[in-house]
Amino acid sequence: MVRLATISDLDALVDLEASCFHSDRLSRRNFRYMLTRANGSILVEEDDHTVRGYVLLLFSRGTAMARLYSIAVGSLARKQGVGEVLVKAAEVAARERGAACLRLEIRKDNRASLSLFNRLGYKKFGEFASYYEDHMDALRLEKTLTPDLNLDLLRVPFYEQTLDFTCGPSALMMAMKALHPELTLNRKLELRIWREATTIFMTSGHGGCGPYGLALSAWHRGFGVEIYVKAEETFLLNSVRSAEKKEVVRLVQEDMIEEIHSLDIPIIQGSLTVPEIREKFEKGSIPVIFISSYRIYGEKFPHWVVVVGFDDHFVYVHDPYVDYENEETPTDSISMPILHWEFGCMARYGRAGLAAVLMISRREG
C-alpha cells in the first residue's frame, strides 16, 4: 500500500535512508523539514505496517514542474516491484498537483534504477559531472505527464548566473549561444555584459541590468534586437531613493537610449502578449523577458529569464537563478514549464506593471 507520509514516519524514514545509502543521505532534520515545511510530498510503501520504501517529490512554485528528489527501497523489499509502484504513485501525485513533467537526477552507475526509469519512459536530457559526494556523475532524466505535451523544444544551452545581480547577462548569454553556437559562455562574459548593461550606482537601485543596456550588449556582439518596453520614462527608477543617485541612473539610461536611436534599434512602447511572443519565437527570435519572481520564488524582485519553447499549454523558460536554499538544482531551472496565463501574469513587475521583452535574432550583414 502506498500512502502519504506523516511526521510519525520520521524514525522509519531515517532508518530506511541509513540502510540504503552510504553517502548523500537525507538527515533527520532534512526529513522533518520535508514533512512539515517543504513544497513537496513524501509517499511511503508499507506492508503489514512496515515502511519498505519511500519517494520524495518536490514541486516548483509558479511552474508546472515536479522533481523526484529521492527514492529508496529497503533491502528486504527489493525485486518485488516496490520501486516501480512508488514511481507510478509519484507520477499520479505530480499530475494531481498540476505538474506537466517529472524530473530527477540519478547516479550514472546505478544500473538497476536506470533500468527502472528507462522502462517507465524517462528520457535523458542532461548530465552533471561530479554531482555526488564521491564525485560520481549524475544523469538528468525527465518524463512528460500529459500525453499531448510536446517536449521536443529548442534546446537553448543553460547558463547559471554566478552572482545575485547577473540574471540579465546570463539570460542574454543563453539566447546568444542558441543563435551563435560558437560563443563561449563563462564568467568573464557574464561580468563584461553586466558592466556594459547595468545602471547601478554604488549599492542603490535594482543592481541588475535593464533592457536598454542588454540590448546594446547584444547589438555590439552582432545580434539583431527589438526592444518592447512598458515602463516609466526611466526603467526601474523608483527603486532608487536618493535624488542624486536617481539622477545618475536617469542619465545612464538616457545615454543608452540615445545610442540605441543612433543605431536604429527599434524601441516599441507597450507589452507583448504570449501569442505575440510565440509568433516571433517561431520565426527565429529568442525572447529574453523581464519578470517578477514572486510567482516562482515567493519574493518580489525583478528578474530576467530566456524563453526556450512553446506548446499549446506552456511557455518553457531557462531561469539562470538556481534556488539552492530550497533544495533545488540546475535541473529545476531548465525548460521550466509555465502555463500561458501564469506567464502572462509574471511578465510584469510592480504596481506600475513594468514590462520588457528583448527579441534577440541573427543579424544579417
GINOR-V666424 format. One record per residue. N is the residue number from 1. SS is DSSP state (A for helix, B for strand, O for the rest). Layout:
BEGIN
N,SS
N,SS
END
This chain:
BEGIN
1,O
2,B
3,B
4,B
5,O
6,O
7,A
8,A
9,A
10,A
11,A
12,A
13,A
14,A
15,A
16,A
17,A
18,A
19,A
20,A
21,O
22,O
23,O
24,O
25,O
26,O
27,O
28,A
29,A
30,A
31,A
32,A
33,A
34,A
35,A
36,A
37,O
38,O
39,O
40,B
41,B
42,B
43,B
44,B
45,B
46,B
47,B
48,O
49,O
50,B
51,B
52,B
53,B
54,B
55,B
56,B
57,B
58,B
59,B
60,O
61,O
62,O
63,O
64,O
65,B
66,B
67,B
68,B
69,B
70,B
71,B
72,B
73,B
74,O
75,A
76,A
77,A
78,O
79,O
80,O
81,O
82,A
83,A
84,A
85,A
86,A
87,A
88,A
89,A
90,A
91,A
92,A
93,A
94,A
95,A
96,A
97,O
98,O
99,O
100,O
101,B
102,B
103,B
104,B
105,B
106,B
107,B
108,O
109,O
110,O
111,A
112,A
113,A
114,A
115,A
116,A
117,A
118,A
119,A
120,O
121,O
122,O
123,B
124,B
125,B
126,B
127,B
128,B
129,O
130,O
131,O
132,O
133,O
134,O
135,O
136,O
137,O
138,B
139,B
140,B
141,B
142,B
143,B
144,B
145,O
146,O
147,O
148,O
149,O
150,O
151,O
152,O
153,O
154,O
155,O
156,O
157,O
158,O
159,O
160,O
161,O
162,O
163,O
164,O
165,O
166,O
167,A
168,A
169,A
170,A
171,A
172,A
173,A
174,A
175,A
176,A
177,A
178,A
179,A
180,O
181,O
182,O
183,O
184,O
185,O
186,O
187,A
188,A
189,A
190,A
191,A
192,A
193,A
194,A
195,A
196,A
197,A
198,B
199,O
200,O
201,B
202,O
203,O
204,B
205,O
206,O
207,O
208,O
209,B
210,O
211,A
212,A
213,A
214,A
215,A
216,A
217,A
218,A
219,A
220,O
221,O
222,O
223,B
224,B
225,B
226,B
227,B
228,B
229,B
230,B
231,O
232,O
233,O
234,O
235,O
236,O
237,A
238,A
239,A
240,O
241,O
242,O
243,A
244,A
245,A
246,A
247,A
248,A
249,A
250,A
251,A
252,A
253,A
254,A
255,A
256,A
257,A
258,A
259,A
260,A
261,A
262,A
263,O
264,O
265,O
266,B
267,B
268,B
269,B
270,O
271,O
272,O
273,O
274,A
275,A
276,A
277,A
278,A
279,A
280,A
281,A
282,A
283,O
284,O
285,O
286,B
287,B
288,B
289,B
290,B
291,B
292,B
293,O
294,A
295,A
296,A
297,A
298,O
299,O
300,O
301,O
302,B
303,B
304,B
305,B
306,B
307,B
308,B
309,B
310,B
311,O
312,O
313,O
314,B
315,B
316,B
317,B
318,B
319,O
320,O
321,O
322,O
323,O
324,A
325,A
326,A
327,O
328,O
329,O
330,A
331,A
332,A
333,A
334,O
335,O
336,B
337,B
338,B
339,B
340,A
341,A
342,A
343,A
344,A
345,A
346,A
347,O
348,O
349,B
350,O
351,O
352,O
353,O
354,B
355,B
356,B
357,B
358,B
359,B
360,B
361,B
362,B
363,O
364,O
365,O
END
